[in-house]
Amino acid sequence: MTATPGGTTHRRTLRWQAARVVAVHDETPRARTFRLVLTEPRPHLPGQYYVVRLTAEDGYTASRDYSVASAPDESGEIELTVERLDDGEVSEFLHEVVVPGDELEVRGPIGGFFAWDGAGPALLVGGGSGVVPLMAMLRHARRTGRADLVRLVVSARSPADLYYADELPGPEATVVYTRQAPPDAGRAAGRLALADVAPLVRGGETAYVCGSTGFADAATSVLLEAGVPVDSIRVERFGPSG
């Protein structure tokens, strides 16, 4: 059995397990966080994800990958934040049907390249729902008293689209609004730019970029312009899979 960082098993050998939903709450009008209790708790690193599989009565299955939003702990619980996508087989079911007390079939944690071990400095750049795995990193840094290791910049369309709005603010986090900025934003609405990222670059950090393909490419270009070496940038792209 091959082990991934943090002691998790390789994705080819992971088994499906039942997870009970214990809490559900909205993050935005189109995003909802599900707190799950795992039957077989497994350690995870910030940046890893779980696969959620749904099985219909006729045996048809649909599965999707969802990043873990919560920091590692020993409770046996994880949080997955899911954006509702129109006509999404899995996301619509989770949003419309699943309530506390239900059980889901999950597999994970998975992923090593985008995982952060909490030991070295990290610059986190997220767009929209791409903030989810980065929030796990920020939460872990804050929980372990190492918030000084992390700098996070999040791009959101408007205040209503900002994930974790009540928890995100802090000296480690910067929010860039692209379409509608609140009066106290201190920055006009617009795309992520060099001026947003350059002050956060300290040298020697690993940069983690997560978002749509277009956002990830643009953010990577900004990081390179800011002087972050290309081999220090880790990128996770996502698309509409439902």
Contacts in CASP RR format, 6 or more apart in sequence:
PFRMAT RR
TARGET T0000
AUTHOR 0000-0000-0000
METHOD contacts of the structure
MODEL  1
MTATPGGTTHRRTLRWQAARVVAVHDETPRARTFRLVLTEPRPHLPGQYY
VVRLTAEDGYTASRDYSVASAPDESGEIELTVERLDDGEVSEFLHEVVVP
GDELEVRGPIGGFFAWDGAGPALLVGGGSGVVPLMAMLRHARRTGRADLV
RLVVSARSPADLYYADELPGPEATVVYTRQAPPDAGRAAGRLALADVAPL
VRGGETAYVCGSTGFADAATSVLLEAGVPVDSIRVERFGPSG
1 9 0 8 1.000
1 10 0 8 1.000
1 13 0 8 1.000
2 9 0 8 1.000
2 10 0 8 1.000
2 12 0 8 1.000
2 13 0 8 1.000
3 9 0 8 1.000
3 10 0 8 1.000
4 10 0 8 1.000
4 11 0 8 1.000
4 110 0 8 1.000
4 111 0 8 1.000
4 112 0 8 1.000
4 115 0 8 1.000
5 45 0 8 1.000
5 112 0 8 1.000
5 115 0 8 1.000
5 117 0 8 1.000
6 43 0 8 1.000
6 44 0 8 1.000
6 45 0 8 1.000
6 115 0 8 1.000
6 117 0 8 1.000
7 43 0 8 1.000
8 42 0 8 1.000
8 43 0 8 1.000
8 44 0 8 1.000
8 45 0 8 1.000
8 48 0 8 1.000
8 108 0 8 1.000
8 109 0 8 1.000
8 110 0 8 1.000
8 111 0 8 1.000
9 42 0 8 1.000
11 108 0 8 1.000
11 110 0 8 1.000
11 111 0 8 1.000
14 107 0 8 1.000
14 108 0 8 1.000
14 110 0 8 1.000
15 40 0 8 1.000
15 107 0 8 1.000
16 53 0 8 1.000
16 105 0 8 1.000
16 106 0 8 1.000
16 107 0 8 1.000
17 38 0 8 1.000
17 39 0 8 1.000
17 40 0 8 1.000
17 105 0 8 1.000
17 106 0 8 1.000
17 107 0 8 1.000
18 39 0 8 1.000
18 103 0 8 1.000
18 104 0 8 1.000
18 105 0 8 1.000
18 106 0 8 1.000
19 36 0 8 1.000
19 37 0 8 1.000
19 38 0 8 1.000
19 39 0 8 1.000
19 78 0 8 1.000
19 103 0 8 1.000
19 104 0 8 1.000
19 105 0 8 1.000
19 106 0 8 1.000
20 36 0 8 1.000
20 37 0 8 1.000
20 39 0 8 1.000
20 101 0 8 1.000
20 102 0 8 1.000
20 103 0 8 1.000
21 34 0 8 1.000
21 35 0 8 1.000
21 36 0 8 1.000
21 98 0 8 1.000
21 99 0 8 1.000
21 100 0 8 1.000
21 101 0 8 1.000
21 102 0 8 1.000
21 103 0 8 1.000
21 104 0 8 1.000
22 35 0 8 1.000
22 36 0 8 1.000
22 37 0 8 1.000
22 77 0 8 1.000
22 100 0 8 1.000
22 101 0 8 1.000
23 34 0 8 1.000
23 35 0 8 1.000
23 100 0 8 1.000
24 32 0 8 1.000
24 33 0 8 1.000
24 34 0 8 1.000
24 35 0 8 1.000
24 98 0 8 1.000
24 99 0 8 1.000
24 100 0 8 1.000
25 32 0 8 1.000
25 33 0 8 1.000
26 32 0 8 1.000
26 33 0 8 1.000
27 33 0 8 1.000
27 81 0 8 1.000
27 163 0 8 1.000
27 164 0 8 1.000
27 165 0 8 1.000
28 160 0 8 1.000
28 161 0 8 1.000
28 162 0 8 1.000
28 163 0 8 1.000
29 160 0 8 1.000
30 83 0 8 1.000
30 84 0 8 1.000
31 81 0 8 1.000
31 82 0 8 1.000
31 83 0 8 1.000
31 84 0 8 1.000
31 129 0 8 1.000
31 163 0 8 1.000
32 81 0 8 1.000
32 82 0 8 1.000
32 84 0 8 1.000
32 94 0 8 1.000
32 95 0 8 1.000
33 69 0 8 1.000
33 79 0 8 1.000
33 80 0 8 1.000
33 81 0 8 1.000
33 82 0 8 1.000
34 79 0 8 1.000
34 80 0 8 1.000
34 81 0 8 1.000
34 82 0 8 1.000
34 94 0 8 1.000
34 98 0 8 1.000
34 104 0 8 1.000
35 70 0 8 1.000
35 77 0 8 1.000
35 78 0 8 1.000
35 79 0 8 1.000
36 77 0 8 1.000
36 78 0 8 1.000
36 79 0 8 1.000
36 80 0 8 1.000
36 104 0 8 1.000
36 106 0 8 1.000
37 76 0 8 1.000
37 77 0 8 1.000
38 76 0 8 1.000
38 77 0 8 1.000
38 78 0 8 1.000
38 106 0 8 1.000
41 74 0 8 1.000
41 75 0 8 1.000
41 76 0 8 1.000
42 108 0 8 1.000
42 109 0 8 1.000
43 72 0 8 1.000
43 109 0 8 1.000
44 68 0 8 1.000
44 72 0 8 1.000
44 78 0 8 1.000
44 108 0 8 1.000
44 109 0 8 1.000
45 72 0 8 1.000
45 109 0 8 1.000
45 112 0 8 1.000
45 115 0 8 1.000
45 116 0 8 1.000
45 117 0 8 1.000
46 68 0 8 1.000
46 71 0 8 1.000
46 72 0 8 1.000
46 115 0 8 1.000
46 116 0 8 1.000
46 118 0 8 1.000
46 133 0 8 1.000
46 136 0 8 1.000
46 137 0 8 1.000
46 139 0 8 1.000
46 140 0 8 1.000
47 67 0 8 1.000
47 68 0 8 1.000
47 111 0 8 1.000
47 114 0 8 1.000
47 115 0 8 1.000
47 116 0 8 1.000
47 133 0 8 1.000
47 134 0 8 1.000
47 136 0 8 1.000
47 137 0 8 1.000
47 208 0 8 1.000
48 67 0 8 1.000
48 68 0 8 1.000
48 108 0 8 1.000
48 109 0 8 1.000
48 110 0 8 1.000
48 111 0 8 1.000
48 112 0 8 1.000
48 114 0 8 1.000
48 115 0 8 1.000
48 133 0 8 1.000
49 65 0 8 1.000
49 66 0 8 1.000
49 67 0 8 1.000
49 68 0 8 1.000
49 108 0 8 1.000
49 109 0 8 1.000
49 110 0 8 1.000
49 111 0 8 1.000
49 133 0 8 1.000
50 65 0 8 1.000
50 66 0 8 1.000
50 68 0 8 1.000
50 78 0 8 1.000
50 80 0 8 1.000
50 106 0 8 1.000
50 107 0 8 1.000
50 108 0 8 1.000
50 109 0 8 1.000
50 110 0 8 1.000
51 63 0 8 1.000
51 64 0 8 1.000
51 65 0 8 1.000
51 66 0 8 1.000
51 106 0 8 1.000
51 107 0 8 1.000
51 108 0 8 1.000
51 110 0 8 1.000
52 63 0 8 1.000
52 64 0 8 1.000
52 65 0 8 1.000
52 66 0 8 1.000
52 80 0 8 1.000
52 90 0 8 1.000
52 94 0 8 1.000
52 104 0 8 1.000
52 105 0 8 1.000
52 106 0 8 1.000
53 61 0 8 1.000
53 62 0 8 1.000
53 63 0 8 1.000
53 105 0 8 1.000
53 106 0 8 1.000
53 107 0 8 1.000
54 61 0 8 1.000
54 62 0 8 1.000
54 63 0 8 1.000
54 89 0 8 1.000
54 90 0 8 1.000
54 93 0 8 1.000
54 104 0 8 1.000
54 105 0 8 1.000
55 61 0 8 1.000
55 105 0 8 1.000
62 89 0 8 1.000
62 90 0 8 1.000
63 90 0 8 1.000
64 89 0 8 1.000
64 90 0 8 1.000
64 91 0 8 1.000
64 241 0 8 1.000
64 242 0 8 1.000
65 110 0 8 1.000
65 241 0 8 1.000
66 80 0 8 1.000
66 81 0 8 1.000
66 82 0 8 1.000
66 132 0 8 1.000
67 80 0 8 1.000
67 81 0 8 1.000
67 130 0 8 1.000
67 132 0 8 1.000
67 133 0 8 1.000
67 136 0 8 1.000
67 210 0 8 1.000
68 78 0 8 1.000
68 79 0 8 1.000
68 80 0 8 1.000
68 109 0 8 1.000
68 133 0 8 1.000
68 136 0 8 1.000
69 79 0 8 1.000
69 80 0 8 1.000
69 81 0 8 1.000
69 132 0 8 1.000
69 133 0 8 1.000
69 135 0 8 1.000
69 136 0 8 1.000
69 139 0 8 1.000
69 164 0 8 1.000
70 77 0 8 1.000
70 78 0 8 1.000
70 79 0 8 1.000
70 136 0 8 1.000
70 139 0 8 1.000
71 136 0 8 1.000
71 139 0 8 1.000
71 140 0 8 1.000
71 142 0 8 1.000
71 143 0 8 1.000
72 140 0 8 1.000
73 143 0 8 1.000
81 129 0 8 1.000
81 132 0 8 1.000
81 135 0 8 1.000
81 163 0 8 1.000
82 91 0 8 1.000
82 94 0 8 1.000
82 95 0 8 1.000
83 91 0 8 1.000
83 129 0 8 1.000
84 91 0 8 1.000
84 92 0 8 1.000
84 94 0 8 1.000
84 95 0 8 1.000
85 91 0 8 1.000
85 92 0 8 1.000
85 240 0 8 1.000
85 241 0 8 1.000
85 242 0 8 1.000
86 92 0 8 1.000
87 242 0 8 1.000
88 241 0 8 1.000
88 242 0 8 1.000
89 242 0 8 1.000
90 242 0 8 1.000
91 242 0 8 1.000
92 242 0 8 1.000
98 104 0 8 1.000
113 234 0 8 1.000
114 133 0 8 1.000
114 208 0 8 1.000
114 210 0 8 1.000
114 234 0 8 1.000
114 236 0 8 1.000
116 122 0 8 1.000
116 137 0 8 1.000
116 140 0 8 1.000
116 206 0 8 1.000
116 208 0 8 1.000
118 137 0 8 1.000
118 140 0 8 1.000
118 141 0 8 1.000
118 144 0 8 1.000
118 146 0 8 1.000
118 149 0 8 1.000
120 149 0 8 1.000
120 205 0 8 1.000
120 206 0 8 1.000
121 149 0 8 1.000
121 150 0 8 1.000
121 202 0 8 1.000
121 203 0 8 1.000
121 204 0 8 1.000
121 205 0 8 1.000
121 206 0 8 1.000
122 137 0 8 1.000
122 141 0 8 1.000
122 149 0 8 1.000
122 150 0 8 1.000
122 151 0 8 1.000
122 205 0 8 1.000
122 206 0 8 1.000
122 207 0 8 1.000
122 208 0 8 1.000
123 151 0 8 1.000
123 197 0 8 1.000
123 200 0 8 1.000
123 201 0 8 1.000
123 202 0 8 1.000
123 205 0 8 1.000
123 206 0 8 1.000
123 207 0 8 1.000
123 208 0 8 1.000
123 223 0 8 1.000
123 228 0 8 1.000
124 134 0 8 1.000
124 137 0 8 1.000
124 138 0 8 1.000
124 150 0 8 1.000
124 151 0 8 1.000
124 152 0 8 1.000
124 153 0 8 1.000
124 207 0 8 1.000
124 208 0 8 1.000
125 134 0 8 1.000
125 152 0 8 1.000
125 153 0 8 1.000
125 155 0 8 1.000
125 192 0 8 1.000
125 197 0 8 1.000
125 207 0 8 1.000
125 208 0 8 1.000
125 209 0 8 1.000
125 210 0 8 1.000
125 219 0 8 1.000
125 222 0 8 1.000
125 223 0 8 1.000
126 134 0 8 1.000
126 152 0 8 1.000
126 153 0 8 1.000
126 154 0 8 1.000
126 155 0 8 1.000
126 209 0 8 1.000
126 210 0 8 1.000
126 211 0 8 1.000
126 215 0 8 1.000
126 219 0 8 1.000
127 154 0 8 1.000
127 155 0 8 1.000
127 156 0 8 1.000
127 210 0 8 1.000
127 211 0 8 1.000
127 212 0 8 1.000
127 215 0 8 1.000
127 219 0 8 1.000
128 154 0 8 1.000
128 155 0 8 1.000
128 156 0 8 1.000
128 157 0 8 1.000
128 161 0 8 1.000
128 163 0 8 1.000
128 211 0 8 1.000
128 215 0 8 1.000
129 163 0 8 1.000
129 211 0 8 1.000
129 238 0 8 1.000
130 210 0 8 1.000
130 211 0 8 1.000
130 236 0 8 1.000
130 238 0 8 1.000
131 152 0 8 1.000
131 154 0 8 1.000
131 163 0 8 1.000
131 164 0 8 1.000
131 168 0 8 1.000
131 210 0 8 1.000
132 163 0 8 1.000
132 210 0 8 1.000
133 208 0 8 1.000
133 210 0 8 1.000
133 236 0 8 1.000
134 152 0 8 1.000
134 154 0 8 1.000
134 208 0 8 1.000
134 210 0 8 1.000
135 163 0 8 1.000
135 164 0 8 1.000
135 168 0 8 1.000
137 150 0 8 1.000
137 152 0 8 1.000
137 208 0 8 1.000
138 147 0 8 1.000
138 150 0 8 1.000
138 152 0 8 1.000
138 168 0 8 1.000
138 172 0 8 1.000
138 173 0 8 1.000
141 147 0 8 1.000
141 149 0 8 1.000
141 150 0 8 1.000
141 172 0 8 1.000
142 172 0 8 1.000
147 171 0 8 1.000
147 172 0 8 1.000
150 172 0 8 1.000
151 172 0 8 1.000
151 174 0 8 1.000
151 200 0 8 1.000
151 202 0 8 1.000
151 205 0 8 1.000
152 172 0 8 1.000
152 173 0 8 1.000
152 174 0 8 1.000
153 173 0 8 1.000
153 174 0 8 1.000
153 175 0 8 1.000
153 176 0 8 1.000
153 192 0 8 1.000
153 196 0 8 1.000
153 197 0 8 1.000
153 200 0 8 1.000
154 162 0 8 1.000
154 163 0 8 1.000
154 168 0 8 1.000
154 173 0 8 1.000
154 174 0 8 1.000
154 175 0 8 1.000
154 176 0 8 1.000
155 176 0 8 1.000
155 177 0 8 1.000
155 178 0 8 1.000
155 191 0 8 1.000
155 192 0 8 1.000
155 215 0 8 1.000
155 219 0 8 1.000
156 162 0 8 1.000
156 163 0 8 1.000
156 175 0 8 1.000
156 176 0 8 1.000
156 177 0 8 1.000
156 178 0 8 1.000
157 177 0 8 1.000
157 178 0 8 1.000
157 179 0 8 1.000
157 180 0 8 1.000
158 177 0 8 1.000
158 179 0 8 1.000
158 180 0 8 1.000
158 181 0 8 1.000
159 165 0 8 1.000
159 177 0 8 1.000
159 180 0 8 1.000
159 182 0 8 1.000
162 168 0 8 1.000
162 175 0 8 1.000
168 175 0 8 1.000
169 175 0 8 1.000
174 196 0 8 1.000
174 200 0 8 1.000
175 185 0 8 1.000
176 187 0 8 1.000
176 190 0 8 1.000
176 191 0 8 1.000
176 192 0 8 1.000
176 196 0 8 1.000
177 185 0 8 1.000
177 187 0 8 1.000
177 189 0 8 1.000
177 190 0 8 1.000
178 189 0 8 1.000
178 190 0 8 1.000
178 191 0 8 1.000
178 192 0 8 1.000
179 189 0 8 1.000
179 190 0 8 1.000
180 189 0 8 1.000
181 187 0 8 1.000
181 188 0 8 1.000
181 189 0 8 1.000
181 190 0 8 1.000
187 196 0 8 1.000
191 218 0 8 1.000
192 215 0 8 1.000
192 218 0 8 1.000
192 219 0 8 1.000
192 222 0 8 1.000
193 222 0 8 1.000
194 222 0 8 1.000
194 225 0 8 1.000
194 226 0 8 1.000
196 222 0 8 1.000
197 219 0 8 1.000
197 222 0 8 1.000
197 223 0 8 1.000
197 226 0 8 1.000
198 226 0 8 1.000
201 223 0 8 1.000
201 226 0 8 1.000
201 227 0 8 1.000
201 228 0 8 1.000
203 228 0 8 1.000
204 232 0 8 1.000
205 228 0 8 1.000
205 232 0 8 1.000
206 232 0 8 1.000
206 233 0 8 1.000
206 234 0 8 1.000
207 223 0 8 1.000
207 228 0 8 1.000
207 232 0 8 1.000
207 233 0 8 1.000
207 234 0 8 1.000
208 234 0 8 1.000
208 236 0 8 1.000
209 216 0 8 1.000
209 219 0 8 1.000
209 220 0 8 1.000
209 223 0 8 1.000
209 233 0 8 1.000
209 234 0 8 1.000
209 235 0 8 1.000
209 236 0 8 1.000
210 216 0 8 1.000
210 235 0 8 1.000
210 236 0 8 1.000
210 237 0 8 1.000
210 238 0 8 1.000
211 219 0 8 1.000
211 236 0 8 1.000
211 237 0 8 1.000
211 238 0 8 1.000
212 237 0 8 1.000
212 238 0 8 1.000
212 239 0 8 1.000
213 237 0 8 1.000
213 239 0 8 1.000
216 235 0 8 1.000
216 236 0 8 1.000
216 237 0 8 1.000
220 233 0 8 1.000
220 235 0 8 1.000
223 233 0 8 1.000
224 230 0 8 1.000
224 233 0 8 1.000
END
